[in-house]
Amino acid sequence: MTNERLRTVLVSTGHTIQSLAEDLGVDPKTVERWVTRNVTPHRTTALRAARCLDAQLAYLWPTLEATRGSANEAEVVCSYPHRSATPRSLWLDLLKGAEHEIALMAYASLFLPEDNPESIQLLSDKAAAGVRVRIALGDPDAPEIALRGVEERLYEGLVGRVRMAIAYYRPLLGVPGIEFRLHRTTLYNSIFIYDDQMLINQHVYGTYGYMAPILHLRRVSGGDLFDMYARSLERVWEVAYPYTAEPSVGGPLSRAQDGAEEGIRVT
């Protein structure tokens, strides 16, 4: 059975089996099997081929898109209508179970230490055990925080919650293995990563965080939902700046880098 769609696209774009193979750096016999035997390439290679041919992946190899859809569905472990509806044990179980990476990105994430007071010590213990721990909280002096306060009708209350959250997490400053940063980004989601599992607190305009939905994901081969949110966290982490203590005063400072504002007091 031949892949007539691939054969037609090759002809219409002026490609040959040989030229496509050269562009992709694969054996011409491999490309020939794609055409004459309807062999489906690995997803990464198929994406590169589709780009070379200026064609849609789903058109050339429909089964790959079907597989992707199934994988994305498999990545969704559970969804909760409100953060307040998530089991308290879930947050601690994921924290305790992490062996390689923990990443927390939010404006405040105050609920975590308030609902689970042992979580701060757990983060320290995890870092001591070799787990990479990253924390990115909002800079309370950022206009983005003030705007979110207005949107949620919390006003200065949200700024106060961010400052309180920083106070809760402050004992983790200087702990080996823990990176603590502040950010000034507009957050569309708060993201919490525990190895290959993730909790996403989605933000809804005009709605308090505890009332917004939670999505529980687990990374599955072939899916891209988990990785999409993970990339979003990395983008925020890239522009966040270290949060450190000022030795002479003992109060905290957020030291911006790469031209961002320096010496922002958060006490």
N, C-alpha and C positions, 0 to 999 in steps of 0.2 A: 504494500500500500504506500503510495507516494504522498508527500506533503505538497499538494498542488498550490496551496497558498504561498508557501515559501518559494516554490519554483516560479510562480508568477511574479512575486516581488523581486526576485533576483533578476529576472528578465527586464521588468519595467524600470529598474534602477540602474541597469547597465552592468550589474555585477555578474560574475561567474563563480562557480564553486571555488576555483583557484583564488580569485581575488578576495573573496570573503574570508577564505581560510587564512590568507596572508594578513588581512586586516586584523583578524582575531588571534593570530599566532597559533593556529591549530593545524592539524594534518588535513589536507584536502579530502582524504578518505572519510574523515569524521563528518565534514560538511556534506559530503555525498550521501552518507547514511541518513543524515537529517532529511534530505530531499527524497531519495529513492526508497528508503525503508521507513520513513516517518519516525525516525528515532528522535526522542526529545532530549535536548542537551541539558546540562546542569543549569539551574536557574540563573546563576551569575553570568555564565557564558551566553545564555539565551538573551539576557538583557543587553549585553554588549552587541550581540548580533542584531537585535531589533533596532538599537541606536544607529548602527552602521547602515542599516537598510531603511532608516527613517520610517519604521513601521511599528504598529502596536504589538506588544508581546502577546496580548490575548488573541490577536488575529492570527499570528504565526503558530502559536502553541497554546490553544485554549485550555489544555489540561493543566498547564502551569498556573494559570490564573485560578482555576478551580482548587488546586492544591493550596495555593496561597490563601484563598478565602477560608478554607477549612482550618488551616494553621492559625489564622488570625482569630477565628472563633474559638479555637482550642486555647488560645492565650488568655481568654477571659475566664478567670476562676469564679468570680462572683461580682455582683454590683449591689450596692446598698443605696437606698433612696436618700439617706442623710448620713453624714459622718457620725452623728449621734447614735445611729442604728448599728454601727459596726461593733462586733463583740470586743470588749475591753481586752480579752485574752489574745485577740488576733495581733494587736500591735506588739505585745510582749513576746508572743510566740515567734513572730518573724524576727524580732530583735535578738532573741536568744538563739535562734537557729542560724543566723548569719555566720558564715565562716570566712568570707573573703572581702566583702564590701558592704558598707552601710553608707547611704547618702540621704541626707534630709534637706529638702529645699522648700522653704515656705517664707511667709512674711514673719510669722510669730511661732507657729507650732507650739503654742503655749499649752494646748490640751494634752500633749504627750507627757510632759513632766507633772502636770496637775493631776491627770487621771492615773498616771503610772509613776509615782515618785521614784521608784527604783530604776527607772529608765536611764537617768543620768549616770548612776554608778555602773549600770550595765554597759553603757557606751564606753566608759573608761575601761571596764574589764575586757570588753571586746578588743579595744585598741591594744591592750597589754598582751592579748592572745594573738596579735598579728593581723587583725582585721583592719582594713583601711576604712577610716571613719571620716566622712566629710559633712560639715554642717554649713548651710548657707541660709542666713536669716536676713530679713529686710533691715535696711538702715532707717532707724526711726526718724531721721531728719530728711529723708528723701521725699520729694513732692509726690512720688507715686504712692507712698504710704498714706499721705494726707488725702489724696484723691480717692483711694480705696475706702478710707474712713467716711468720706462724704457719700460715696456710692452706697455703702452699707448702712448709712445713717448712724454710724458709731462716732464719727467725727474724731475728737481728740482721744476718745476711748480706744481706738485701734492703735494709735501711737503709743498709748500707755501699755497696751497689751504687748506690743513689740518690745518695749523697754523691759517689761517684766520677764518676757521670754528670754531676753539676753541675760538677765540676772540669773535665771534658772540654769542656763547653759554655761554661765561664766566659769564655774569650777573646772570645766573641761579645757580652758585656756592653758596652753603649754603642756598638755598631756601628750607624751610621745605617741605618734600614730593618729592623732586627731588634727584635722585641718578645719579651722573656724574662719568663715568669711561673712561679710555683709554685702548686700547687693542693692541696686536701685532700679531694678527692672520692673516692668509691668507683668505681674504673674497672671497667667491664665489658668494655671493649675499648680497646686502644691504637690510635690512628688517625693515619695519615700521609697528608696530602693534597698532591698535586703537580698544580696546575691542575685538570684534569678527570679525573685518575686518583687512586686511593686504595688504600692497603694497610691492612688491618685485622687486627691481631693479637688474635684472640679469646681471652678468658681462660676457663680451665677450672679449676674448684675443685680445689685440691690438685695442680695440674700446673704445672711450670715454664714460663715464657713461651716459651722456645725450643722447647718441645715442643707448644705450642698451635698451632691452625691459623691460616693466613693466607688472607685473602680479598682478591683483587685486583679492584677495580671500576673501571669507566670510565663517566662520566656520559653517559646517553643520553636524548634527548628523549622524554618520556612515561613514563619510569621514575621511581621514587621511592626506590629502595634507597640510591643514592649520597647523595641529599639527606637521608635519614633519619639516616645516620651523620654527615653534615656538621652537622646540627642538634645532634646530641649533642656534637660537639666545641665548637660555639659555646656551649652551655650551660655546659660546663666552663670555657671561656675567660672567660665573664661573671663567674664567682665566683673565678677565679684572681687573684692579686695580683702586682704587679711584683717582680722579683728584682733587687736593685741591690747595688752595692758600697758599703761604708762608708768614705768618704774618709779619716777620721782613723786607721783601723786597717788598711785595705786588705783586710779580710776581708769576705765576703759577708753580706748581710742580706736576708731576705725581708720586705718591708714590706707588711703586710696593710692592706686598705682596707675601708671600710663596716663598721666594728665588729669586723673579724677581728683576731686576735692580732697584735701588732706586735713587730718586733725579734727575729725567730726566727733564731738563728745556725745556719748550715749547714756550718761548718768543723769 
